Amino acid sequence: MKNKLLVLAAFFALISCKKEFKVNDAFREEILSKVHIQKDTLVVFNTLLDSLDQKNISFCEYFNYSHYSLSDSCTLILDKKYEVRLGNYSPEYFEEHHKMLSNAIKNYEKRLGIDENSARIGEYIEVTNDIIKNHCITQDKK
C-alpha cells in the first residue's frame, strides 16, 4: 500500500510539473536560437515575448499588426482626408501619418501591457535580423 501511494504521489508530481506551452515558445526555440543577440538585449526581448505570451499573441502577430495593419488603417483615413490621387502626397500628409501611427502603436502597446523599452528592442530586432524578418513575413502570409 505504501508503494502504491508513493507511485501515485510521484505520478501527480509529474503531472503538476508538466510544462505549459506558450504561444512564443516555438519562436524562441526555432528562430531565436538561430539569431545572435547580445545577452542584455535578449533579456529585454524576452520580457516583450513574456508580455505577449500573457495575451496569447505571437511576436509576429504583434509586429505585423502594429507596424503594417495600423499603418494601412492610418493611410486609408488620411487618403480620404487629403483626397490623395496617384501618389500625390504632401509633407503635411506624411507628418500627420507619422503622428497618427505613432499614437496608434503606443495605444496598442499600452493595451497589451508592453513597456516602451521592450517594444523598441522588439522593433530593432525584427528590422535588423533577416531571419526574424523573413519568419514574420512568412507568418503574415499564412
Backbone torsions as a table, in degrees:
resi	resn	phi	psi	omega
1	MET	NA	-40.8	-179.8
2	LYS	-62.6	-41.0	178.3
3	ASN	-63.8	-39.2	179.0
4	LYS	-63.5	-40.0	178.3
5	LEU	-66.3	-39.8	177.8
6	LEU	-64.7	-42.5	178.2
7	VAL	-63.8	-43.9	179.0
8	LEU	-62.8	-43.0	178.1
9	ALA	-63.4	-42.0	178.1
10	ALA	-63.6	-40.5	178.9
11	PHE	-61.0	-47.2	179.8
12	PHE	-66.6	-35.5	176.6
13	ALA	-64.0	-40.5	179.4
14	LEU	-65.9	-42.8	179.2
15	ILE	-64.5	-41.4	-178.2
16	SER	-69.1	-20.4	178.6
17	CYS	-89.4	-0.2	-179.2
18	LYS	-56.2	128.7	-178.6
19	LYS	-73.1	132.0	176.4
20	GLU	-88.5	122.3	-177.8
21	PHE	-79.2	138.0	179.9
22	LYS	-111.1	159.2	-172.9
23	VAL	-59.8	-28.8	-178.2
24	ASN	-99.7	7.4	179.2
25	ASP	-61.2	-46.9	-179.6
26	ALA	-63.8	-39.1	177.4
27	PHE	-60.3	-44.5	179.0
28	ARG	-61.7	-46.9	-175.6
29	GLU	-73.0	-45.3	-173.2
30	GLU	-86.8	-35.6	-172.9
31	ILE	-102.6	-53.2	-177.5
32	LEU	-63.0	-28.2	179.0
33	SER	-66.8	-19.7	-179.8
34	LYS	-92.9	-9.6	-174.0
35	VAL	-108.6	138.4	177.1
36	HIS	-96.8	111.0	-179.6
37	ILE	-125.1	136.9	178.6
38	GLN	-56.1	145.6	-173.9
39	LYS	-55.8	-46.5	-178.1
40	ASP	-67.4	-34.7	176.8
41	THR	-68.9	-39.8	179.4
42	LEU	-63.7	-36.4	177.7
43	VAL	-61.1	-45.9	179.5
44	VAL	-66.6	-40.7	179.2
45	PHE	-63.6	-38.6	177.4
46	ASN	-65.8	-30.2	174.2
47	THR	-63.0	-42.0	176.1
48	LEU	-61.9	-47.4	179.9
49	LEU	-61.6	-37.8	176.9
50	ASP	-63.0	-42.8	177.8
51	SER	-61.6	-42.5	179.4
52	LEU	-67.8	-37.8	176.9
53	ASP	-58.4	-40.1	180.0
54	GLN	-62.5	-29.1	179.6
55	LYS	-97.6	1.5	-179.3
56	ASN	59.7	43.1	179.9
57	ILE	-122.5	129.9	178.6
58	SER	-75.3	157.7	178.8
59	PHE	-58.3	-43.9	-177.8
60	CYS	-65.8	-38.3	175.7
61	GLU	-60.5	-46.4	179.7
62	TYR	-60.3	-51.8	-175.4
63	PHE	-65.6	-47.0	-178.7
64	ASN	-62.7	-38.4	178.7
65	TYR	-69.0	-48.4	-173.8
66	SER	-70.4	-24.6	-176.1
67	HIS	-110.4	-21.5	-179.2
68	TYR	-113.4	-51.2	-178.8
69	SER	-64.8	-44.7	178.4
70	LEU	-65.0	-37.8	177.3
71	SER	-63.2	-43.2	178.2
72	ASP	-61.1	-40.1	178.6
73	SER	-63.8	-43.4	177.9
74	CYS	-62.6	-41.3	179.4
75	THR	-60.7	-44.6	179.8
76	LEU	-60.4	-43.4	-179.6
77	ILE	-64.8	-47.2	-175.9
78	LEU	-74.4	-29.9	176.5
79	ASP	-61.0	-38.5	177.7
80	LYS	-71.1	-43.4	-178.1
81	LYS	-62.3	-44.4	-176.3
82	TYR	-94.3	2.7	-179.6
83	GLU	47.1	54.6	-177.6
84	VAL	-72.3	131.4	176.9
85	ARG	-134.2	137.6	174.4
86	LEU	53.7	38.6	175.3
87	GLY	70.3	22.8	-179.3
88	ASN	-87.5	84.8	-177.2
89	TYR	-103.2	137.1	179.0
90	SER	-93.0	162.4	174.7
91	PRO	-59.0	-34.3	178.1
92	GLU	-63.3	-38.9	177.7
93	TYR	-57.9	-51.7	-177.3
94	PHE	-63.7	-38.7	178.7
95	GLU	-64.5	-45.5	179.6
96	GLU	-67.0	-38.5	178.4
97	HIS	-60.9	-45.5	179.5
98	HIS	-59.9	-47.4	179.7
99	LYS	-63.1	-45.3	-178.8
100	MET	-62.8	-45.6	-179.5
101	LEU	-66.0	-43.0	178.5
102	SER	-58.6	-43.6	178.8
103	ASN	-66.5	-40.6	179.9
104	ALA	-64.2	-41.9	178.4
105	ILE	-65.5	-44.4	179.0
106	LYS	-60.5	-42.9	178.9
107	ASN	-64.7	-41.1	178.0
108	TYR	-62.6	-46.6	179.3
109	GLU	-63.7	-37.6	178.1
110	LYS	-63.9	-43.2	177.9
111	ARG	-61.4	-33.0	-179.6
112	LEU	-85.4	-8.0	-179.0
113	GLY	75.2	30.9	-179.0
114	ILE	-98.4	128.1	178.8
115	ASP	-78.7	156.3	-173.6
116	GLU	-61.1	-38.8	-179.7
117	ASN	-62.9	-46.2	178.6
118	SER	-62.6	-41.4	-179.9
119	ALA	-62.4	-43.9	-179.9
120	ARG	-66.9	-38.2	176.7
121	ILE	-64.0	-42.8	177.9
122	GLY	-60.6	-42.4	178.2
123	GLU	-64.0	-45.0	179.7
124	TYR	-60.5	-46.0	-178.4
125	ILE	-64.9	-42.0	-179.0
126	GLU	-65.8	-43.1	-175.6
127	VAL	-73.0	-33.6	-174.4
128	THR	-95.5	-5.6	-179.2
129	ASN	-115.9	110.6	-178.1
130	ASP	-60.7	-34.3	-179.9
131	ILE	-61.7	-47.8	179.8
132	ILE	-68.6	-44.8	-179.5
133	LYS	-58.4	-48.2	-180.0
134	ASN	-65.2	-37.3	177.3
135	HIS	-61.7	-45.9	-178.4
136	CYS	-68.1	-35.0	176.1
137	ILE	-63.5	-44.2	178.5
138	THR	-62.4	-42.4	179.3
139	GLN	-64.1	-35.0	-179.4
140	ASP	-67.7	-29.6	-178.3
141	LYS	-80.6	-12.9	-178.8
142	LYS	-77.6	NA	NA
